Amino acid sequence: MWGAIIRVGAKKLADRVVKGMKDYAKKMRAWLKEYASILKDTAASTSTLPKGMSIKFKWKNDNRAAVARKVREATAKGLAEAAEYVLEQANRTVPIEEGTLMRSGGVALDGANMRAVVFYDTPYAVRQHEDTRLGHNQGRRAKWLEQTMRETQKEVQSIIVRHLRDAMR
């Protein structure tokens, strides 16, 4: 089996979004503490609060875990769509004689590690891909998967980002 792994920083991107949410929550908690302190000082100076009474803010809807789960799910969906897109594009330039090599192409997903593999599963896939001396029909080429990965990098990232953006709406 011969294949290419798509990572395009999908895990890093998802982790960065989650870290950004955690940082935002931390800043929000600090701001709320400061705001409560100001309110407490104001109330104490104007004597509107009875002695011994305090103001406390509680983070009521801490949904960071749910948002993190949504981000990871969206990233996995985007990665799956991106891998299918790469396979579709690679099939346009895969060497073809009888079509066996092209039909052997597929996608394997590992959502837990945010990884997708586009592969071709024939005994001769590696030779067809790596041997640049072999002759191919017009529009077909050696290194078809490697070159397709390079050519579609921006589209792959756009697909994943679109899924993330849709999930955050």
Buried (B, 14 or more C-beta within 10 A) or exposed (E): EBBBBBEBEBBEBBBEBBEEBEEEBEEEEEEBEEEBEEBBEEBEEEEEBEEEEEEEEEEEEEEBEEBBEBBBBBBBBBBBBBBBBBBEBBBEBBBBEEEEBBBBBBBEBEBEEBBBBBBBEBEBBEEBBEEEEEEBEEEBBBBBBBBBBEEBBEEBBBBBBBBBEEBEE
